[in-house]
Amino acid sequence: MSVLPSHLKYAETHEWVYIDQDGLAVVGITDFAQESLGELMSVTFPDEGSDVSATDEVMSLESVKAASTIFAPISGEIVEINEDLEDSPELVNDEPYDGGWLFKIRPHDESELEDLLSDEEYAELVDAQ
């Protein structure tokens, strides 16, 4: 498996999240998840302004292999989507931890991050699969 960024927190459902300089939670999927999906063909985004709870289904990614549901790693309001993915969904494949981020959440409670996995814990989860 590729090196996992240590500043991220990880969900068991293969999403990652970190809080940016504006206090927003940036969410994407892991390299393991994008590799499992294969080449992405389209993205179905959540509505900006919608309120989500941790573990809610918020969007989907469609690849040549399958469609995959993406879950909210923490609770909050969806405040931004990565519009670049509308025309270039393959950014998720090419840059899963950078340009391939999916959406941003204004967190209701940042302490929910403590319930997520560290990079080491996530690596153990993936190795066990």
Helices and strands as residue ranges (DSSP letters): E 9-10, E 15-19, E 25-29, H 31-37, E 40-44, E 51-52, E 57-63, E 67-71, E 76-81, H 84-87, H 91-94, E 103-107, G 110-115, H 119-128
